[in-house]
Amino acid sequence: MATKNGRVALITGANKGLGKEIGRQLGALGYTVVLTSRDEQAGMAAAAELVAAGCDAHTIRLEVTSPDDIGRLAGYLESTFGRLDVLVNNAGIAIEWEGQPTDADKVRRTLEVNLIAPFAITEALVPMLSRSDDARVINHSSMLGSIGTAESMWKQVGGFMAVGYSTSKAGLNMLTLIQSKTLAGKGIAVAAAHPGWVKTDLGTQAAPLEVDEGASTVVELVTIAREKFPNGQLWHKGARMPW
């Protein structure tokens, strides 16, 4: 088993894909990792896989849009660990596809999961994050939400423009900037990560990056020296990205 470093990291939407890989990499570095999943059985299977690999891994069911679930999550962390060092808001959806109409319901649902949920979860966990001597919140964003790079990104994905997804990530970028200011007084640093186009259920197998490569930016932000942490910035593989 990896030597524990005494730090606790929570990753939402972590039963598969990038979330699980982030948990695996952090677990290998000695972090105690808590994986959340809508599907309790899938979360348990992911945690068991990490434990078998030598990680200290735990899981809890979380529907990120449910206030009751968020409250239960806060209570679980309080009673089990008493604090939280790292929050990775990884859970996200993309439900608009080329050739299919986008409607208000799809946009609304995407905003609820990709933007409102990270805000609500972070706010609920501020009391536990504030007990850490090096608290960090990492919001998993995308260059598809960057006004400065969206057009070049659209070309990479064949020209498809997903209204809900890109708008939700643009909002998440602004949320990151705002929270980096409002939570600074509580000792909590906040940044956003662009993973790249990764082979996941969301990214599809057409993506050029493997999941371990996609997880690297979040892992970097979790482990980088505090004085080098890019507070309030959108980050990708060691570099600041434009909003």
N, C-alpha and C positions, 0 to 999 in steps of 0.2 A: 504493500500500500504506500502511496505517496506520503511523504512527511507533511503533516498538517501545519499550515502557517498561522492558524488561529483566526483566519478571516472568513467571513461568510458572504457568499455571492448568490443572489437570486436571479434566475433567468426565466422570463415568461415565454410561453410558447416553445417549450424546450423538449418535447417528446420526440422530436425528429429534426432533421435538417440543420440549419445554422444554430438554432438554440441548443440542441443536444451536443453539437460539436464544440460550441463555446464552453458548455459545461464540462465536456471531456478534457479540453485543453486546460481550463482553470483547475479542474480536479487534479490533473497531473502535476500542476504547479503547487499543490498543497491547499488549495481553497476548499472549504466546505461548500458544496454547491446544492442549491435547492432548485429543482426543476418544476415549473408549473405546466399543466396541460389541461385542456378542456375535457379530454378523455382520461379518466382516472387510471384505467388499465394500461393505456399507452404510456402514461407518465411513470407508472410503476415499472413497466418493462424497460423504459429508458434508464431509470435510476438503477435498476438491477444490472443493466449492461455496464454502466459506469462503475458500480461497486465491484463487479467482476474484473474490471480493468485496474482496480486498485484505488479508486476515488472514494472520497467520503461524500456520498450523494444521497439526497432526500427528494421527496416529491410531494406535491399537494395539488389537488384539483383546483383549477381556477378558470372560470369563464370571465375574461377580462372586462366585459361590459356589465357584470353583475355587482352592484354595491354590496350585496350580502356576501358574495364570494371574496370580495376584496377585504371586507371586514374580518372574515374568517382567516384569511391569509395573514393579516396584521396580528390577529390574536395568536396564530400558530407561531409566527416568528418571535413574538414577545415571550411566549411561554417556553419555547424550545431553545432560543439563542439569546434573547434579551437585547439584541442589537442587530444591525445589518450594515455591512461595509460596502457592498456593491449591489446596485440594482441595474440589471440590463433589461430594458423594455424592448424585447425582441418580437413578441407576438404581433402578427400583422396578417392582413389578407389582401388579395387582389382578385376581385370577382368580375372585372370587366375584361372582355376578350374581343379580339379583332373579329369583325363580322357579326357581332351581337350588339344590339342596342344598349346604350347606357341610359338608365333612368334614375330618377331622384332617389328611389329606394336603395339602389346599389351605391350611389354616392353617399347617402346618409349612413348606411351600414359600414362602409369603408371608413368614414370619418369617426364613427363610434369606436371601432377597433383600433385604428392606426393613430388616432390623435387624442380623442377624449379619454380612452382607457389609460394610456401612459400618463396623462395628467392626473387622473383620479388615483391610480396606483401609487405614483410618486408622492402625491399629497398625503395619502393614507400612511405611507411608510416613513415620512419625514421624522417622526419622533424616534424611530429606531435608527435611522441613518445618522441622526444628530448625536447619537451616542458613540459613533465610531470616531477614531482619531484621524481617519482618512477616507471619508465617505465619498463615493462616486456614483453618479447616475449616467448610464450610457443609453441614449435613445437610438435604436437602429433605424436609420433613415435611408435616403436614397438620393442619388444625383438626379433622379427623375423628378424630385421636388425642388431642385435648384433652378431658379430662373436663369442663372448664368450658364448652365450646362444642359438644360432640358432638351434643347433642339438637337444637340449632338448625340445625346442619349437616345432620343427618339429614332434617329437614323440607325443606331446600333440594333434596335429592336424592331426594325422593319417599318418604322414610321407610325406605329400605333401609339395614340395618345389616350391614356386612361385618365379620365377627368377626376374620378374619385381618388385613385391611388396617388397621382402626382399632387393633387391639392392637399391630400392628407399629409404627405411627406413635407410639402412646403410649410404647412402649419406646424408640423413636428419640429422643423428647423427653427421656426420662430419661438415655439415653446421652449426649446433648448436654450436659446439665447436669453429669454426672459427668466427662466428658472436659474440660469447661471448667475443672475444678478440677485434674484429674490431669495435664493437659498444660500448665498455665500456667507451671510451672517451666521448661519447655523453650521458652517464648516462643511457644506456639501458642494462638491464640484460637479458640473454637468456638461456633457459634450454629446455630439451626435456622430454616428459612424455610418459611412457608406461602405457596404461590404464588397461592392462590385456585382457583376452579373454572375450569379452562382447557380450551379446545378442543384436545384431543390425543386420541391413540388411547385413553388411559386415561380422560380426562375426558369423552369423546364430544363430538359436535357440539351437544349440548344445553347445554353450558356457556356462560356469558355472556361470558367473557374470551377475548381473542385471545392467541396464544402470546407475543407481544412484551410484553404487559401481565403475563402470568404470570411471565416471566423477570425482571421489574424488581426484585423483592425480593432475589433472590440477587445480582444485579448491584450493588444498593445495599450489601449486606453485604460484598461483595468490595472495593468502592471507597471506602466511608465512612472518614473519618479514624480512625486506630487508637484514639484517646482516646474516640471516640464509639461504638466497636464494642460491640454489646449482648452481651457474653460470657455464655454460659450461658443465653440467652433464646430464646424462640420469637418470631419477628419477621414482621411483614406490613406492607408499604408504610409504613415509617417508624414503626411502633408496636409495642409489646410486646403479645403475645397471652397469655391465661391458659393454664396447663398443664391 
